[in-house]
Amino acid sequence: MLYRYKKTFCKELGKITIDRATHNYLILNFEKFQQPYSAELVGNILANHQIDFVVIDEIQNVKQRDPKKESKRRQILNGLLDAAKQQNPELCVLGMSATPVINNLYEAKALLEMTRGEKFDELKTFSTIANALAMHEKLMLHGIRYRPNYKIAIAESFPEISGEHLRPQLITAIKTSPLAVEQILLSAKIDTIIAHLKTGTLIYTHYVEGMVEPLRKAIAAAGYKVGLFTGVEDTKERDSAKQKFIAREIDILIGTAPIGTGVDGLQYVCDRLIIASLPWTHAEYEQLVGRIYRQKSSFNKVEVIIPQVILDHQGDIWSWDRQYRWSRIQWEKSLADTAIDGVIPKGELASEKVVLQKAGEALQTWIDRVESGDIYEINREELRVPLPEAIAKILQRRFGNFSAMNNRFNNSYSHTTSDRLKANPEEWYQYHTLYRSARETWQEIPYEKIAEKLQNYTNLQIGDFGCGEAKLAELLPNHQVHSFDHIAIKAKVQTCDISHTPLPDATLDVAIFSLSLMGLNYADYLQEAHRTLKGGGSLLIAETISRWTDKKQELLDLLASLGFTVVKEQTCDRFLYINATKPLISLI
């Protein structure tokens, strides 16, 4: 709160001394308007001073959603503004917020009336497009909407998590509440969330009960220091957690709805947001992302990671996260957005109750189809690379394009992928059909380049981890090539999860990963390579440059931590090549 003046002596009960010969400022936080002494404080200020200019920063903190319910904070502040206006008809009031989110039209009307000091009886708050547009017109007449053009890249990713095993629990939960569904799905998401953690990560969950504590325990068990910014702690505790996070005294901050509005400073230390449970509207999602995607960010790019649990039976999918929660965010505009930005919504946004009902009906329909066998099945005798065109088209509808399939593999644990491919090997054959097609457009094929180098040697023991069609073995007949993959396309391929191969220790002269570091636990693959390599053996990695643009150093650091020495790294065409060795003698 500002007066027309410049020094301030702020006392608890508003008994202040000012110098009318200069500018004076009185700064009060919102807590001052909800204390037992708040009315006396305001009375003392008004009794002794004329107020000329009031700035209400973070005005969303005094929103009023229900005309029958007004917080003490808002009552006291409104009383101050009304009395100050009577004393000084020239009083100016400026409301500011970087969180222009309203939950209904009455909130917008109440904010207008507070800042303008007048009634807007002509504005109706019943939820119609016409009323929302009328509200937008008044907001634009009496305010300014400014959207910064941030020079920061933002990347959204959606790790897929298999959830077929949750079917019995979901059938029960979906008859209860959205919270019950979210609690069940969280149990499947936690491993993926842990795998994506790094120091300076913000985790959001829309719900608190049965969500925050499992997250906190799992993250702490993974060795991170955790802070909480939820609706459970008092303001002092929340602020303390935020400041410790900014000071890097804690590694991970878990937040709920309160962190989505009016919180600044996270952008200095945080470039990764993981959403365990989405907010319910596009506006709330934008505000949440805006905690790290904002001015003065220390980063050129921020990541938003949204794990999605998928129930998938031969490509027939049901997903609460994707089809009902994320699609609702993508629906994008509600009447509240119309009031703020003047955009016309695509249609009526379904309530949480309706979303739950529709999701339940769809789940039962999905289960009925699965149990009745009303799904196209592939004859396994037809499985080969490339697949017949007609089958490939059917499978593309089920599994998505090459990019979508890569995303699924990269964002799953190898044991999950292994189980999924054993149950549905057609997914593997479809992937390699698309992979073969993609290679036709490449100027350079990594396994061919690697084979060319190894042809200068003889009788090497070579491990091809994630061998695919086992092309290396074809190209290197003068070596013993041990080929490993989830699916054996040839008799000499050994079926396994490449984080656990059947090789004895110190067997290999060369371990090769040609575009096969796919999975959240790729570090386990490299650990397995280290175990199976002889002392002095070589590790050869070929990966796409695009995948490791922001994480190359992370990969190099991992290799060093596992005991490898990087001999050479280079880029060629679209690929990154790394050559590392295992020490001849281990001194540890």
Helices and strands as residue ranges (DSSP letters): E 2-5, E 24-25, G 30-33, H 38-48, E 53-56, G 59-62, H 72-87, E 92-95, H 105-116, H 129-142, E 153-157, E 160-162, G 164-166, H 167-173, H 178-195, E 201-205, H 212-221, E 226-229, H 235-246, E 252-255, G 257-260, G 266-268, E 272-277, H 282-289, E 301-305, E 308-313, E 316-318, I 320-326, H 327-331, H 335-341, H 352-372, G 380-382, H 389-399, H 402-410, H 414-423, H 426-439, H 446-454, E 461-465, H 471-475, E 480-485, E 493-495, E 508-514, H 522-532, E 533-544, H 545-548, H 552-562, E 565-572, E 575-581
